[in-house]
Amino acid sequence: MRPVIRWGIAVALVGAAVFWVVTIPGDISEEEVAGLTGDAARGEGLFWAAGCANCHAAPGAEGEARLVLAGGQKFPSPFGTFLAPNISPSEQGIGGWSLRELARAMKQGVGRGGEHLFPAFPYNSYDMAEMQDVADIHAYLQTLPADATPSQPHEVGFPFNIRRSLGGWKLLFMREGWKVEGDLTEEQTRGRYLVEAMAHCGECHTPRNALGGWTGDWLAGAPSPDGKGNIPNITPGGLDWSEGDIAEYLKSGFTPEFDTAGGEMAVVVESTAKLTDEDRAAIAAYLKVVPAITN
């Protein structure tokens, strides 16, 4: 065998070994959840803030049926179509999941079997969630109706269906720290937590690069993942509503121009309408201090 071939094989093996090591799925230690007891009553508010029903309720579910988290909604994207899984407290859902397993999924993007989850699940935002809040959501999820509908596989083709490669995606694009820093008021800080972590607004309102990672234009609007239309810029450079206008929109779905929320945002408003007035006001206060981007 020629030396150049031997060197090529050696480099390839070393590269494969490095890739395997750096893409090992993350974990949550027992110490991180030790002593935490979830409060289901508090978890209910966090459940609506996190928009769990928006994705995991069955297609077309309305009213109380939105609390049956049977999954099945489809979310088209340039990488394939993702199907929301069953997260009801059943054997087909997450009924047997421990707090540690839910925290690992939400904050590390790792499934119960140790596999990387696709970032269509917004763990890149939930990663900033406080562990106590995860515990409270976990407690509330256990109180919801169980449903035996099996989760459906994602419709994602090669090479995007290689789960291990998502470890590389995380190395490149998982966030580090808050997007908006500085001297924030208590209300603005609360709003930042809701927008950046719980409500994961950036997942839709921030543009992405060719690999699906966020660009630097935080909340500046983006093409809709299904290729139909655009998601608006909600920085002060694109949204000139007052704080009161924003809070009212999140409560009623009505805009200052007497229009109403439509499409996926109408579903989001069904959740934000269940927040407290104080939390909606905090979201509005935060959005007014986000760096303005005009496009």
Secondary structure as the mmCIF struct_conf table of DSSP 4:
data_model
#
loop_
_struct_conf.conf_type_id
_struct_conf.id
_struct_conf.beg_label_comp_id
_struct_conf.beg_label_asym_id
_struct_conf.beg_label_seq_id
_struct_conf.end_label_comp_id
_struct_conf.end_label_asym_id
_struct_conf.end_label_seq_id
HELX_RH_AL_P HELX_RH_AL_P1 PRO A 3 VAL A 22
TURN_TY1_P TURN_TY1_P1 THR A 23 THR A 23
HELX_RH_AL_P HELX_RH_AL_P2 GLU A 30 VAL A 33
TURN_TY1_P TURN_TY1_P2 ALA A 34 GLY A 35
HELX_RH_AL_P HELX_RH_AL_P3 ALA A 40 ALA A 50
TURN_TY1_P TURN_TY1_P3 GLY A 51 GLY A 51
HELX_RH_AL_P HELX_RH_AL_P4 CYS A 52 HIS A 56
BEND BEND1 ALA A 57 ALA A 57
HELX_LH_PP_P HELX_LH_PP_P1 ALA A 58 ALA A 58
TURN_TY1_P TURN_TY1_P4 PRO A 59 GLY A 60
HELX_RH_3T_P HELX_RH_3T_P1 GLY A 63 LEU A 67
STRN STRN1 LYS A 74 SER A 77
TURN_TY1_P TURN_TY1_P5 PRO A 78 PHE A 79
STRN STRN2 GLY A 80 LEU A 83
HELX_LH_PP_P HELX_LH_PP_P2 ALA A 84 ASN A 86
BEND BEND2 SER A 88 SER A 90
TURN_TY1_P TURN_TY1_P6 GLU A 91 GLY A 96
HELX_RH_AL_P HELX_RH_AL_P5 LEU A 99 GLN A 108
STRN STRN3 VAL A 110 VAL A 110
TURN_TY1_P TURN_TY1_P7 ARG A 112 GLY A 113
BEND BEND3 GLY A 114 GLY A 114
HELX_LH_PP_P HELX_LH_PP_P3 GLU A 115 GLU A 115
STRN STRN4 HIS A 116 HIS A 116
HELX_LH_PP_P HELX_LH_PP_P4 LEU A 117 PHE A 118
TURN_TY1_P TURN_TY1_P8 PRO A 119 ALA A 120
BEND BEND4 PHE A 121 PHE A 121
HELX_RH_AL_P HELX_RH_AL_P6 TYR A 123 TYR A 126
TURN_TY1_P TURN_TY1_P9 ASP A 127 MET A 128
BEND BEND5 ALA A 129 ALA A 129
HELX_RH_AL_P HELX_RH_AL_P7 MET A 131 LEU A 141
TURN_TY1_P TURN_TY1_P10 GLN A 142 THR A 143
BEND BEND6 LEU A 144 LEU A 144
HELX_LH_PP_P HELX_LH_PP_P5 PRO A 145 ALA A 146
HELX_LH_PP_P HELX_LH_PP_P6 THR A 149 HIS A 154
STRN STRN5 GLU A 155 GLU A 155
TURN_TY1_P TURN_TY1_P11 PHE A 158 ASN A 161
TURN_TY1_P TURN_TY1_P12 ARG A 163 ARG A 164
HELX_RH_AL_P HELX_RH_AL_P8 SER A 165 PHE A 173
BEND BEND7 GLY A 177 GLY A 177
BEND BEND8 LYS A 179 VAL A 180
BEND BEND9 GLY A 182 ASP A 183
HELX_RH_AL_P HELX_RH_AL_P9 GLU A 186 ARG A 192
HELX_RH_PI_P HELX_RH_PI_P1 TYR A 193 MET A 198
BEND BEND10 ALA A 199 ALA A 199
TURN_TY1_P TURN_TY1_P13 CYS A 201 CYS A 201
HELX_RH_AL_P HELX_RH_AL_P10 GLY A 202 HIS A 205
BEND BEND11 THR A 206 THR A 206
STRN STRN6 ARG A 208 ARG A 208
TURN_TY1_P TURN_TY1_P14 ALA A 210 LEU A 211
BEND BEND12 GLY A 212 GLY A 212
STRN STRN7 TRP A 214 TRP A 214
BEND BEND13 GLY A 216 GLY A 216
TURN_TY1_P TURN_TY1_P15 TRP A 218 LEU A 219
BEND BEND14 ALA A 220 ALA A 220
STRN STRN8 ALA A 222 PRO A 223
TURN_TY1_P TURN_TY1_P16 PRO A 225 ASP A 226
BEND BEND15 GLY A 227 GLY A 229
STRN STRN9 ASN A 230 ILE A 231
HELX_LH_PP_P HELX_LH_PP_P7 PRO A 232 ASN A 233
BEND BEND16 THR A 235 THR A 235
TURN_TY1_P TURN_TY1_P17 PRO A 236 GLY A 238
HELX_RH_AL_P HELX_RH_AL_P11 GLU A 243 SER A 252
STRN STRN10 PHE A 254 PHE A 254
TURN_TY1_P TURN_TY1_P18 PRO A 256 GLU A 257
BEND BEND17 PHE A 258 PHE A 258
STRN STRN11 THR A 260 THR A 260
HELX_RH_AL_P HELX_RH_AL_P12 GLY A 263 THR A 272
TURN_TY1_P TURN_TY1_P19 ALA A 273 LYS A 274
BEND BEND18 LEU A 275 LEU A 275
HELX_RH_AL_P HELX_RH_AL_P13 ASP A 277 LEU A 287
TURN_TY1_P TURN_TY1_P20 LYS A 288 VAL A 289
BEND BEND19 VAL A 290 VAL A 290
HELX_LH_PP_P HELX_LH_PP_P8 PRO A 291 ALA A 292
#
